[in-house]
């Protein structure tokens, strides 16, 4: 995921760079480098700051809209101001691309909010372990405090409202858009080559006509170019895409390439996050089951043994939560970067 993230950043400088990633890439180093990048650090700080602003964090849509850049309103304004607004098929495709990426951003921001809730719930376990380590000799009172903290934890699983269906739905929609982007790219590329071929052929025939005109005088020099001009115009009527300039077709192809690359990365990111969410959901359910067993039995020795088991999984659980948070933030950074690159290409096209 991360090595492609860096390639996406370079695509605005060189649209023809190779798509294959070197086999010698050290994925661990790439991952750490991405986490140290300014774009990631700035975004992570922004997400954390918003998480502590109750007026924004409590409103899921507001939280998501603040993290999404450029926002949907800006995207629609840019599309309406470019020549794409005159090409219904292209306009529909790009609007669908931005819609899917916005929906993916909504899922990621919702995931970040749930992760923050996991951190809050996780503090109940931390306090239970701290109580267990205290020097208080009143084991009964200590047990009551531990049970209180555990009761607070088992109330909900923050990931229960994030189902596999949500990730699958976005992945399916994104895959559909990706296939359409590839298909449109191939169509425009064929038209680009055909237009270049026709222009080259026209030049060759014109030269030939000039040579013939020298021999056959005025008649051929008048009739043949007229026939040629009529033929080219007829072809353009039969193939509407040929009416686009080669420069326009080239710009649109670059734009579609960037959008397709962003869609491809998004699918990979969502596949990874889906597995991480499933893993954490199962871990939390396991911990909740142990705690419920502890609370149901109400046997001092048995309860303490369960708390000791929680201590063993304490560090590993925290690392899994942080790993998911990092991936969610990186996915949001990638979404925003892809949207930014594509909109900038649109603005270059003009009207």
JORA-V648995 format. One record per backbone hydrogen bond with DSSP energy under -1.0 kcal/mol. CO is the residue of the C=O (numbers start at 1). NH is the residue of the N-H. If there is no record, write none. Layout:
CO|NH  CO|NH
This chain:
1|5  2|6  3|7  4|8  5|9  6|10  10|13  10|14  14|17  22|25  26|30  27|31  28|32  29|33  30|34  31|35  32|36  37|41  38|42  39|43  40|44  41|45  42|46  43|47  44|48  45|49  46|50  47|51  50|53  53|56  53|57  54|58  59|63  60|64  61|65  62|66  63|67  64|68  71|75  72|76  73|77  74|78  75|79  76|80  77|81  79|82  82|85  83|86  84|87  87|91  88|92  89|93  90|94  91|95  92|96  93|97  94|98  95|99  96|100  97|101  98|102  99|103  100|104  101|105  102|106  103|107  104|108  105|109  106|110  107|111  108|112  109|113  110|114  111|115  112|116  113|117  114|118  115|119  116|120  117|121  118|122  121|124  122|126  123|127  124|128  125|129  126|130  127|131  128|132  129|133  137|139  138|142  139|143  140|144  141|145  142|146  143|147  144|148  145|149  146|150  147|151  148|152  149|153  150|154  157|160  159|162  163|167  164|168  165|169  166|170  167|171  168|172  169|173  170|174  171|175  172|176  173|177  174|178  175|179  176|180  177|181  178|182  179|183  180|184  181|185  182|186  183|187  184|188  185|189  186|190  187|191  188|192  189|193  190|194  191|195  192|196  193|197  194|198  195|199  196|200  197|201  198|202  199|203  200|204  201|205  202|206  203|207  204|208  205|209  206|210  207|211  208|212  209|213  210|214  212|216  213|217  217|221  218|222  219|223  220|224  223|227  224|228  225|229  226|230  227|231  228|232  229|233  230|234  231|235  232|236  233|237  234|238  235|239  239|242  240|243  241|244  245|249  246|250  247|251  248|252  249|253  250|254  251|255  252|256  253|257  254|258  255|259  256|260  257|261  258|262  259|263  260|264  261|265  262|266  263|267  264|268  265|269  266|270  267|271  268|272  269|273  270|274  271|275  272|276  273|277  274|278  275|279  276|280  277|281  278|282  279|283  280|284  281|285  282|286  283|287  284|288  285|289  286|290  287|291  288|292  289|293  290|294  291|295  292|296  293|297  294|298  299|303  300|304  301|305  302|306  303|307  304|308  305|309  306|310  307|311  308|312  309|313  313|317  314|318  315|319  316|320  317|321  318|322  319|323  320|324  321|325  322|326  323|327  324|328  325|329  326|330  327|331  328|332  329|333  330|334  331|335  332|336  333|337  334|338  335|339  336|340  337|341  338|342  339|343  340|344  341|345  342|346  343|347  344|348  345|349  346|350  350|83
